[in-house]
Amino acid sequence: MVIDFLEMMKKVVSCSNVGMTVIRSDSEEIPEFDMGVRRTLLMSGEKEGFFQWIYRTIQDGIVCYLQDYFDTEYCMIPIPEKERHYGEFILLGPYRDGYMNDIKLSELMETRGIPNDYKQELNEYYHAVPVIGNIGQWRELCITMAEILYGDETRVRAEYITRTELERGEWREADEEQLSTEMVEQRYAAEGLLLNQILNGNSEEALRCASQLRKFRLQDRYKDPLRDYRNLLISVNTLLRKTAEAACVHPVHVDRLSAKLAKRIENINDRKEADKMMDEMVRKYCLLVKNYSLRGHSPVIQKVVNHINLNLSGDLSLKKLSTEYSVNASYLSTLFKKEMGMTITDYINQQRIRRSLEMLNSTNFQIQDIASECGIYDVNYFRRLFKKTVGMTPTEYIKEIRVK
């Protein structure tokens, strides 16, 4: 019965061009399912260790989907224990759920440290690997075949084992673990350098550090590579947000930027977009720190500056501010100029014009409405102040950005 079923199973999977091998633990030879360049590139003893690990962990009723070193997948179905004289388990594969294009292959070779000399051979290999059009249906088919194999005696369930989990196998040498430790240490050091540049708002150096950090490719944690890219960016967004807070940027400013970036992260579609997004995040957080960091300023000036930035449309007279924070008006005026390098009035006008520029770039509001939103209710005065600061009138600025 089992032999007949195995023959039927082989014919079923062959319809998808997927190979099938029945593995026996008492076989003296290791099954040759990794051919050509794959066998050349696998580490010494890796295949033997891989099968030893499978023999130790095999369990009835568990269908394993394995993702290997080359980002191809296998399905492993244990043969029921009472039928083990036919073999230990059935191995289906290799196969992939999508084509390996040139960009993906280059990324894989860089991540695995594979020399470019093997690129042509790997291209030929991936062209020969069958691609499953609907991976979900394929996995359901594997489960169904396993259920038929076991009948009603065992409940069948699936497990997904990623390449990262396979690489934790006991056949790995201790020096690999040491290398992994050193890589983690170097990555954290590179991360620390990046955060230090963010803390100082140094965009140019921060981008250089980000480029260095990207050289440390993290282990895949999900079957979907997009989820890995997005989760990495979510982590980076959190780190940069906390760094901006440490630079004494008000949480309101930090949260606005962080929320906008978080929404965009979920639309990332490939590694190239993820790298661009990371650079954009670095630039924007540096700019945020440069514009709003109050690190090193006295507590009263921090409070006054944050109040101004968060209430640009309100009453920001010196009298109002000094009363709000219980400080002498003359003292506040002197201290503000000493720490900020300009008068309170000049700073308020600077921030109001900056806010108006943001609105002109992102809304279709009328000029008088923008002026009011920024706390300047005399539109003629707003136009004069805008031209003095920007070098052109609001109308001229709108025409210029529309042309661009």
N, C-alpha and C positions, 0 to 999 in steps of 0.2 A: 504493500500500500504506500509506504513512504517513498520507495524508489519511484513508483508511478507518479506520485505527486511531485517529486523533485524534477522529473522529466517534464511534466506539465508546466511547472514553475519556470524552468529554464526557457521554454518556448514562449511563455507570457512575457518575461522580461526582455527576451530577444526582440520582441516587437518594438521596444524602445531603444534597441541597439546596446542594451546594458549587458555586460558579462556577468556570469554567475559561477562561483566556485564553491564546492563543498570542502570544508577544511577538516582535517583529521589531526588530533593532537599526537597520535602515534606515528605520524608521517616523519620520515627522516629529513625530508626537504621542506624548506620554507616555500609556500606558494608564491609563484611569480606573477603577482598582480601589479607590481610596479616595474614597468619595463623601460628599456632605453635610458634616456637622460635622467629619468626619475631615480632609477637604481644607482646611477653614477653619483647623483647629488645627495642621496640619503647618507646620513652619518654611519660610520662603521658600527654594526651591531644593532642599528635602529630597528630594522625590520624584525629581526629575531626577538628583540625585546618587546616590540609591538604585539607579536602573537603570544608571547609568554604572558603578557599583561592581560590579553583577551581571555586566555585559557583560565586565568585565576579569577577573573571578574564575571565570567559568563553566568547568566542566570536564566532559568526557564521563564518563558513568557515575556521577556523584555526584548523589544526590537530596538536596536541602537542605530542611530544615524550619526556617522562619524565624519567630521571635517578634518582633513589631513593637512600636512605641511605644504601641499601645493594648492590649497583651497579647492580641492575636489571632495566629493562626498561618497561615502559607502553606506550601505545598509547591511547590518549584521543581524541575522535571525538565528538564535540558538535552536538546534534540533532537540526535541523533547528527550529528557534523560533516558527514558526506557528505549529510545530508538538510537542512542548514541553510537551503536556499532556501525551505523551508516556514516557517521561523522559528528564532529562537535558543533559546527554551525555552518550556516549558509552566508556567503559574502557576495553582495551585489554591488557592482561598480568597477571602476570609478565612473562618476557622471557629475555634471554641473547643472545648476539651475539658471545659467546664463552664459553667453559667449564671453570668452576672454579677449578683450580688445587690447590694443597696444598700450594704452594708458594704464589699464589695470595690470597688465603684465609687467610693465616698468616699475610700478609701485610694489608688486609682489617681489620682484627681483631685488629691489632696493631694500625692502624690509627683511628678506631672508639672507641678504648678502651674497646673492648668486652672481657670478661674473657675467659680463655682457657676452662673453664668448658662447654662452649657452642659449642666447636669446632665440636664434633660429631653430634650434632643436626643440626648445620649449614651445615655440609657436606651432611647430609641426605636431607636437604632442597634444596641445590643447585643441587643435583642429580635429584630432582623432577622438577626443573625449566626447561621448554623447551628451547632448544638452536636453534636459527634461523641460518641456514647454510649460507644464503646470506641475510645479514641485509638490504642491499640496495634494493634488490627486495621486501623484506617484507614491507619496508617503502613506496615503490611505490604502492604496493597493497593496503595499508591503504589509501593512497591519492586517488587511483582509486575508492575505496569503498565510500569514502567521496564525491567524485565528483558525483557518481551515486545517493547518498543520497540527495544532494543539487540540482541536475539537472543543468540547465543553469542559475539559478537565482543568484547564488553566486560563485565567483571565490575562489577556495580552495587553501590554501597555508599551508606550514609546519613551525613549530617552534620547536626548540630544547631547552629543559629546563633541565639544569644539576642539579645534587644534590646540588651544591653550591648555585644555584639560588633558589632552593626550600627551602634551609635552611635559606634564608633571609626572609621567610614568617613572618607575623606579630604575629603568635602564639608563636614565640620564646620568652622566658623569658629574662628580662633585665640582670639577673645574667649570662646568657650565653654570652651576648654581652660583659660583663665585663671580663669573662673568655677568650673570643676571643681576647680582647684588651691586656690582660696580656700575652697571648701566643705570640702575635705579638711582644710585647716589649721584651720578653725573647729571641725570635728568632733573633731579630735585635742585641741584646746584644751579643749573641753567634756568630753572623756574624762579629761583631766588633772585638771580640777576635781573630777570625780566621785571619782577615785581618791584625791585628797587628803582628801576628806571621809571616805572609807572608812578611810584611814590613821588618822584621828583618832576614828573611831567615831561620827561625827556623823550620826545617822540622818536627821533632818529635812532638813538641807542636802543630804545625799547623794541623797535622793529628789527634791529639787528639781532637782539636776544631772542625774539620770537622765531626768527629764521633758524637760529641754532637749536632752539627747543624742538622745532618740527623734525629735526633729524633723528630724534628719539621716537621711533615708532612703537606705540603701545601694543600690547597683545590684544588680539580680537577678543571681545567679551560677548558679542552677540552674533547670531547667524547673519543678520542684516548689517552690512558694513555701514549703511547710512545711519543706523542707530548708534554705532560706535562714534562716527564723526560728530553727530549731534550731541551726544553725551559728553564728548571731550570739550566741545564749545560751551556747553552748559557749565561744565566745571571751570573752564577758563573765565567765563563771564562772572561766576561767583567769586573767584580769586581776585579778579580785577576790581570788582565791586567793593570787596572788603579792603583792598589796598587803597582805593579812592577814599573810603571812609577814614582809613588810618591817616590819610593826608589832610584830614579835617575839611573834607568837602561835605556840605550839608546833606543828610540822607535823602531829602526831597530831590535834589539834583541827581544823586546817584541812582535812586529808584527809577526816575524817568528814563534815564539812559539804559539801565539794566533791563527794564520791562520791554522797551522797544527792541533791544537786541535779542531778548529771549523769544519774542514772537517770530523774528526773522530766522532764527536758528532752525526752527522746525521746517523751514522751506529749503534747507540745504539738500542738494541732490547728488553731489559727488565730492571727491577729495579736493579737487581744484577749487570748487566753491568754498569748501570749508577753510582752506588755507587763506583765500582772499578775505573771508569773513573774519578770521582770526586777526589778520593785519588791520582790518577796519576797526575791530574792537580795541586793539592796542592804541591806534591813533586817536579814537574818540575818548578813551579813558584818559589818555595823556592830555588831550585838549581840555577835558573836564577838570583835571587836576590843575592845569595851568591857569584856567580861568577862575576856578572857585576854591582852590585850596587856601586854607587860612592857617596852615601849620606855622607855628612860630609867632603868631599874633597873640596879643593879650586877650583874655576872655571877653572883656567888654567890646573890643573891636570885632571879634568873631561874631558876637551876638548882633551888633549893629549892622555889620555887612550882610549877614544872613537875613536879617529883617528887611533890609533894602532890597535884596535880590528876590525875596519871596513876596514883596508887597509893592512892586513898582508902580501900580496904579493908585496907591494910597497916598496919604499925607506923610511926606518924608522930610519935613522941615527940621532944622537943627533943634528947635524948641521941642517939637514932638518927640524926636529921638532921645534927647537928653532926659525928658520927663519919663519916657517909656522905660529907660534903663537906669534911672535914678543917679544921674551923673551931671556935674556942672557943664553947661553948654560950651563955655569957653574952653574948658579942659578937654572935652570930647572933640572939639574942632581941632585943637592943637595935636592931641594924641592921634587922631585919625590921619592927619596930614603926615605926621612923623612915620607912622607904620605903613600907610598905604601909598605914600608918595604923591598924593593929590588931595584936594579939598573934598569935603563930603558932597558938595554940589556938583563938582566935576565928575565924581565917581557915579553919582546918581544919574547924571546925564549920559555918561558912557554906557551904563547898564541899560538905560531906557532905549538908546539908539541900537544897542546890540539886540535887544528884544524885538525892536521894530524890524530889524534886518531878518531875523528868524521868521517873523510873521509875513513879511513881504515875499520870502522865499517859499513859504509853505501854505499860504492862504490866498484867497481872492478878496480879502477885506478892502473896503475903501480906505484911503489914506487918513481921513479924519477919524475913522473908527480905530485904526491901528494906533494913531496918536493918543486917543483916549485910553485904549487898553494899556498903553505904556505910561499913563499918568500925566500926559501933556495935553491939556484941554484947549490950548490955543494952537490951531492947526498951522497958522502962519509962523508962529515961533518954532513949532516942530520942524517945518520945512527949512527954516534958517539953521537950526541946530543940526539937522540931518546933513545939510550941504556942508556945513563947517566941519563935521566929523568925517563924513564919507567922501566928500569931494564932488558930489552931484546931488541933485534934488531927488526926492522919492520917486517922482514921475520918471525921471531919466534912469534911475536905478531899475525900475520895473521894466522899462523898454529894453534895457541891456540884458537882464536875466531872461526875458522872453526870447530874445535873439539867440542867446546861448542855448 
